[in-house]
Amino acid sequence: GTQATTSPLRPLTMAESGPECEDTVGWENNRGKTCRDYADWCDGGAFRQGSEWAAGEVFNHPEQHCCACGKGASALPPPRPTSDSPTFSSRANAMCNGADSEVRTTTVEGCEAHCERVRCACFHFRRSVCSFALVLATPSLQPTSRGYVAHLRVGAQPPPQLAARHTGAGCASSPQRQGSPPAFYLYEEPALEWGERLSRCFEAARGMPPWALAVNDSAHQRDGAPPIQLAHGLWLYQALRQHPARTRIPERAALYVVPAYGSLSEATGGCDGQTHLNRMEAAASSLRTSPWFKAAPRRHLLLASTLPEDRNALGALGELAATSGAVALCADSRSCARGFQRRVVIPPLPLPPLATLAVQLQTARQMCGAAAARRRPTSLFFRGLHAKSHEAQELRARLWTLRQLPGAAVKFTRGGSASLEPDTRRWLVAQGWSGGSAVPFNAYAYARAALRSDFCVVVRGDGQNAGRMLVDAVAAGCVPLVIGDKTVLPFRKRQGGPLPYADFTVGVDELEYMRYPAETVRKALEEAAPRLPQLRAALLAARERLLLGYGDAPLRYNMSLARGADTLLRAVGQLICPRNPASLSSCIGEQAGTGATVFF
């Protein structure tokens, strides 16, 4: 195990460490998980954010049996540092969760001096690199076998907004509990789990990891930079790998998750002696021999999103999964691997600058308490492309008139369709538009503008999906203004679905908008303005249920989990068992043959 010491390094005395706690021998949570598993999801005698529902009777009271989750917590009073107390406590074989900045220094003392200057909450040091977090995440530390030593500021506490962000506490009443997601089994066979190896090969070939936001000196996307959604499978895998509903006993699973990195695999090409199609063939062969796939192929799911440059992202694996009736997870209904009849539309990844832990804390402060009523400098924000289809061009062309609204910031970006339909072009020119009005897409300028806006336009493009506009707005704490009721929103609440969009978005009637765009949007904004505190409180709760996590990279030590995986698992469960909530558990029991009790 790891040994906690205070700086300078020395063993803790019994008086400092408190009474010894021992996990209950032989305990499990009714789904095959032990206290050793829960140590990854609990920290300091409490559940980390987003995992509190995994406590209680349904999971055999882990808080009463596992020290990491609270057993014996009443006997462990929190430390009260005095003026003579050391500034940092140290823990070997650990890293700071959410560390997103680094400096070069030759000694740990240099790192500590730097963190004193910037008042960081935690840092870890190895090989002349000091990585630090300015705010304390939950959990604060992540175990590692890579030789790191973490240094945690004594007395540091997660900000109240972070500790409560999954419930919206301090902003509004907590959302109604949705129940636990279904137990799932995550395949880890070498032929299927290629995430870490592909990331290593991609970085070796491109000079940047697949999740990097690579920009030039003007903050415009650099040539050869990885598309943002290329890392979707990596984020999803990390969110599921650490999830409390994951079971390592396949017989107890209601769902089976197949790790899939189709777009990343195709973009990487050769890796560890295998081509992309070789990997997909090997993955299909491994899955074909699984007794669980043979028994219940329709309860299997995998990420099947594709990118425009993909040729055959999933290869033989996609063919096997599609013909067997597996569920495809797709960020866009149009960009999904061929052949899948059963699909669940999931949110894409937000723009990386909007997904950092620091940004999430900043926006949470703006959405809670008295700050929730304060207006941001920009009333309405849109920055996006012209579309290709005539219908989408007409819809987006009307956005140009919104520039006349007080405080609005509406601009088209370069890189869209090179040719507008003649009637669309004539209409835009009559409104004062010219072909030179488009601006380059600047990722950081876009992020800053969204963070300074009260409402963000969400309008469909060539497909019916909201795309990244929705998750960018949600991540920025900007209330989505959804134009038209044809837009497909992920996890829309219907038949008991998980997300009530009416609580945190503002809708605009499409017919009225097409006739009188500026007047229709002005009226919608005026009606919504008095409800801004309530919209923001609901948006804060919805953000936790839409996004997979926060951080700069989909790595365990640098990612704070949200509850998007919960929402995703419930949506898949509802697709498999389209019944009312009272009979969902019996439905899964019938299909699984296990009688497992689950809720969606």
N, C-alpha and C positions, 0 to 999 in steps of 0.2 A: 504493500500500500504506500501511499504518499505520506510524507512526514511534514507537518506544519511547523515552521520555525518563525521567530520574529527577528528582525534585522537589528544588530548583527546576528548571524546564524547561530542558533543554539537550541537544544531541545526544550519544548514546553514542559513546565512542571505540571503536576496534577492540579494544582490550584488554578493554573491558567487554562488548562484544557477542559476542566469540568469533569463530572462523573462520566465513567465509561459507559458507552451504549453498545449493545450487541443486537444485531438483527435476529428476529425470531427464526430458529432453525426449522427448516422444512416448509416455510411459508411460501405460498404462491398466490397469484391474484385471480384464480379461477380460469385463467387463460394461458397458463404455463409460464408466467413471468415471475421471477423471484426478486428479492431485494437487490440483488446484484444488477438486474436489469433496471430497476427503478432508480439506482444511483445516478444514471445518466439523465434522468428527467426531474430529479429533485435536487435541491441544493440548500445546505444549511438548515435542514429541518423543515423545509417547506417545498411545495410544488412550484415549479417555474411557471411563468405566465403561459396560459393556454392549455395547461395540463391539469388544472384543479378538478375537472370533472372525472379524472381517473382515480379519485379518492372515493371513500365511502363503501357502502355495503355491496354494491355491484361488483367492485374489485377487491372484496375481502379486506377492506380497511388497511391499505398499505401504510397509512399514516400512524397506525397503531403497532405495526410490525417492523418497519424499516426506519433505521436511524436517519437516513438521508431525507426521509419524507416527514419526520416529525416525532418518531418514537422517542420518548424521553425528553421531548423539547422543553417541557415545563421545568425540568431540572437543570436546564442549560441557560442561565440568564445571559442576555447580550453583554458583550464587553463594554466597559466604560473607560476609554482611554483617558489618562491623566496627562498633565503637561510633560511628565517624564516618560511617557509611553513612546515606543518607536513609531515612526511614521508609516512604515509598511510591514506587513507580515508576508512571509515567503512560503511558497509551496512548490516542492519539486515535482517534476513530471506533470506539469499543468501549464495551461495557456489562458490568457485573458479572453473571455468570450466577447466578441464585438470589437476587438482591436482593429482599428482602421487607419492608423497613422504609424509612421516609423521614423527613427533617426539613427544615424551611424555614431557609435561610441565604442571605445575599446574596453570599458569597464562597466560593471553593474552600478558602481557609484556615479559614473557619468550619466547613466540612464536615470538613476534616482534623482540626480540634481536637475536634469531636464524636466522630469515629471513634477518636481516641486515648483518649477517655474510656470508650467502650464496647468498645474493642479489636476493632473490626470488621476483617474480612479484606480487604474490597474495597468501594469506593464509586465511583459515577459522578455527575457534577454537570452540571446545565444549567438555566438559567432559574430560579435561586434554589431549586431542589429538589435535595436530596442524597439519593440512594437508596443503601442500603448492605446488605451481607450480613455477618452475624456469623461465618459459616463459609464456607470456600472450597469452591466446587462444582468439578466436573470435567466439561467444561472450565471454567476460571475466567472466561474472557471470551467474549463474543459480539460479532462484528462488526456494525456498524450504520452507516447513512448519515444518521442523524438528528442528528448534531452533538454527540454525547456524548463525554466524555473519562472513561475509567476510571482509577482509582487503586488499584493492587494493593499490599498490604502486602509489603514486601521479606521474603523468607524464609518467607512463609505457605505452608503445605502442606495439602492435603486431609486431614482426620482419617482415621486408618487404617480406621475402620469404613466411611467413605464410599468410600474407594478400593477396599475389598474387598467391598462390600456385595452386589454382584451374584453373587459366588461363595460368600459365607458364610465367607470366609477368616478364620481366627482363631476360628471357632466350630466348624467341622467340616470334613471334607474337601470339596473343591469338588464340586459336582454334575457328573454325567457330561455331557459336551458333547453337545448335541442336534444339532449341525451347523448350517449356515447356513440361514436361511429362504429361500424362493424369491425370485428376482429379480422385481421388480414395476415396473410403469409407473404413475405417478400423473398423471392428467389435470390440466392447468392452464389449459384454455381458459376465457376470461372467462365464458362462459355456464354453466360448471360450478363454478368456484371463486369462491364468494360469501362465504367466511368473514369476511374482514376488513371487507368492505362491510356485511355484516349486523351485525357487532359494533358498527361505528360508528353505524349507524342505530338499533340497539336502545338503545345508551347515550344517544343524543340524545333518544330518545322517553321512556325510563324513568329517566334520570338515574343509571344504574348499568350496568356491563358485564354481558353474559349469564352470566359465570362468577362473579359476585359472590355472596357469602353475606350478604344484606342482612337485618339483624336490628334489632329495636327496643332500647330501653334495658334491657330485661330479657333480652336475647339470645334472644328468641323470633322466629321467622321473620316478617319484616315483610310487610304486605299489599302485593301487587304484586311481591314479590321473585321473581326468576327461579328456576324449579325447578333443582335441582342438575344434573340430567341434560341440561339445555338446552344446555350447553357440550360435550357428549360429542363431537360432530363436530369441534369446534375442537381439542380435545386429541388426537383421533385424527389429524387432518390434520398437526399439528405433529410428532407422533411418527413419521409416515410420511415427511413432507417431509425430515427430517434423517436418515433411515434409510440405512445403508450398502448395503442390498440394493436400494435404488431405482435403477433405470436410466432414463436419458433416451432410450434407443434402444428403441422399442417392439418391434422384431423380436426383441430379446433377452429380453423379459419372459415369465415363466411366468404371472403374474397381472396384472390391470389393475384399478386402484383408481379408483372414481368418487367424487370429493368430494360429500358429500350432507349438507345441513343442514336436513332437512325440518322438524323441530319448531322450530328457531330461525327459519327462514324464515317459518313460519306465525305464530309469536309476534311477529315483527317487523312483518309486514304490508308496507306500502308502503316502498320503499327505492330511491333513485336512479331514480325514475320508473317502477318496475315493481312489480306486485302479487306476492303469493306464487305464485299459480297461473300468472302470466306467467313467472316465473322457472323454475318446474318445466317448463313447456312449452318454453321456450328451451333448457333443459338437455337435455330429451329430443330435441329437434331436433338439437342439437350431437352428442349421443352416437349418434344414428341415422346420421349421416354418417361416423362414424369407421370406417376400414377395419378396425381391430382389433376393434371391436365386431361388425362384420359377419362377420368371420372366426371369432371365438371369444367369443360372448356369454356362454357358460357359465363362462368363466374371468374374468369381471368380478365385482367385489364392491363393495358400498356399505353404509353405515350405514343401516339401515332401522328402528331403534328409534322408538317413538312414545310420547307422553305422554298421560295421560288426557284432557287438554283439546284434543288434536289432532282435527281433523275430516278433513283429507286432507293429511297431512304431506308426502308425496312427489308427489302429483298425477300428471301425465303421465309424469314420470321414473320413478316407482314402477311404473306400469302397463307401461312399456316394459321395464324391467329384469326385472320378475317374469315377464312372458310370454315373455321371451327366455331364461329359465333362469339369470339371474345369482344370485350368492350374497348373501343378506341377513345382515348382522351385527346381532344384536338382543341387548340387555341383558336381555331377558325374553322367553320364548317366547310369552307372551300379548300382549305389547306390541310387536308387529311389524307393519309395513305389510302390508296385505292382498295375497294372491296369490302370495307367495313360497313355493315348494316346497322350496327348498334354503336352510337356515338354519344359522348358527353362533352359539351362545349365547356372548356375551362378557361380561366383568365390567362392571358399571356403574361410574361414578365414585365414589370414596369421599367422605365428608363433607369439605369443604374444610379445616377445621382439622386434620384428620388427614393431609393430603397435603402439608403444607409440608416443605421440606427440613430445617428445624430439628427437627421432630418425628421425621422419619425417622432423623436422626442420634442423637437421644435414645434412641429405641427400639433402634437397632442396638447402642448401648453396653450396653443392658440384656440383649441377647440373645447377647452374645459373652463368651467366657472365663469367669472366675469369677462374673461378675454373672448369668450365665444361670441359675444355680441359686437365686438369691434370689427369694423369693416377694413378690408385690405385695400391697398392702393389701387388695384385694378378691379373693376366690377365684373368684366367678362373677358375670357381669354380663349383664343383659338389660334393654333399654328399648325398647318397641315397642308397636304397635297391636293391638287385637283385630281379628280378621278378619271377613269377611262370610259365607263358606261355612260350613256346619255342621261339616264335617270339620276345617277350619282352626281354627275356634273351639274345638272340643274339644281339639285339639292344643295350642293356646296357653293354654287355660284351665289346663292342668296345670302351667304354669310358675309359677303363683301359689304352689304348695306348695314350690317351691324356695327360698322366702324363709327357710325354717327351717334351711337348710344354713349352717354356720359361714362367716361372711365373705361371704355372697351379697348382691347388690344387684339385686333384681328388681322392676321397676315397669312398669305399663302407662301409655301416654301417651294424651292426648286426641286426638280427631280420627278415630278408627276408626269401626267400625260403630255406629250409634246404637241398634241393637236386637240383643241376643243371643238365641240360640235358648233357649226356656224351660228345656230340660234343662241347657244349658250354664250359664245363669244360676243355676239351683238348685244345681248342683254348686259353683260359685264362692262363692255365699253360704254354703254349708255349710263352706267353708274359711276363712271370715272376710273375704271380699271384699265391697266395697260399690261402688256406682256412682261414689261420690266419691273412690275410691282412685286414679284416673288423674291423672297430672301433666301439665302443659304440656311440649311438646318444646322443650328448650333445647339448641341446637346445641353450645355450648361446654361446658356441663355434661356432655352426652353424651360429647364427645370426651375430656374430663378423666377421666370414669369409666372409659371403655374403656382409656385409657392406664394406669390404676391397677389393672387386673384381670388375673389369670392366664388365665382362660378366659372366652370370650364365647359366649353361646348363639346358634346359627344354626338357625332353625326356619322352615319354609316358611309362606307365607301362603295367599292364595286360589289362587295358581298353584303350580307345582312348583319354582320357582326359589328359590335362596338369597337373591337380591336383594342389596341394599346391605349387609346384615348381615355377609356373608362378607368383602367388601373392606374394610369398616370395621374388622373384627376384625384382618385381616391388616395393614392400615396401622398399627394401634395396637400391633402386636406382641403381640396377645392371642390365645392358641391357640383356634381355633374348636371349639366343642362342637356337633357336627352331630346333630340329633335326627331319627331316621328315615332309612331308606335310599332313600326316594322323592325326596328333595330333589335337584334338578338343579343340579350344580356346574359352572361353566364350565371347559372344557378338562380334564374328568375323564380320568384315564389309563385308556384302554381301547384295545386293539389298537395298542399302541405310542404312545398319546397322551402329551402333554407333562407333565402334572402328577400326581404320585403323592400324592393327598390323604391317604392313610394315614400318610404320614411326618410331616405337620404338623397334622393334625386328630384329634379324638377323637370316635368314633362312639357313638351311643346307640341300642340296639334299640327300635324304635317300639312294638312290642306290649308289651314289658316296661314301657316308659315310660308307656304309657296305663294300665296296671294299677297300677304302683307308681312314680309319677314321682320322688318325692324319693329313695327308696331306690335306684332304678336310676341316677340321676345321681350320687348320693353314691358308689356303687361305681365308676362310670366315672372320677370325679375322683380317688379314692384310688388306683386302678390307674395313672392317668396321671401323678400327681405325681412319682414317681421318675424319669420320663422327660422331665421338663420341660426340662432343658438340650438334649436331643436334639430335642425338638419345636420349641423356639425356634430352634435352628440351622437346621432344615429350613424353618421358617416364614420366616426371613430370606431364604433362597434363593428360596422360592416367591413372596415378595412382589415380588421384582424381575421375576418372570415373569408376574405377574398385572396389575400396574399399568402404565399408559402412561408416567407420569412424576410428578415431584414439583415443587411450586412453588405460588405463589398464583394464577397465571394461565397459560393456554395460549399464551404468547408466547415467542419464541425466547430472549430475554434473561432470562426469568424462569422457565424450565422446565428441570429436569434430567431427562433421559430415563431411564426404566427399560427393561425388555425385554418389556413386555407386547405390543408390536407384533410381536416375534419369534414369540411364542406364538400370537398371532392368525393370522399368516400361515401358520404350520405347520398350524394347525387347518383353515384353508381349503384348504390343499394336500392334506390327508388326506381332506377331503370330495370334492375333485375326483378324487383318485387313491387310492381305498380299497384299496391294496395293501400288501404288507409293505415295510419300509424299503429292502430291497435292490433293489426294482424301481420305486421312486418316480420316480427321475430318468428312466428310460425312459418311464414313463407320461406325464410332463410333456412329454418330447421328442416323443412321439406326438401329443399334443394341440396342442402349440405349433408343431410342424413345424420346430423349430429345433435339436433335439438338445441343448438346454441342460442342463447338469448342475446339479441342485439337490437339496437334502436337506430333510427336514422333521423 
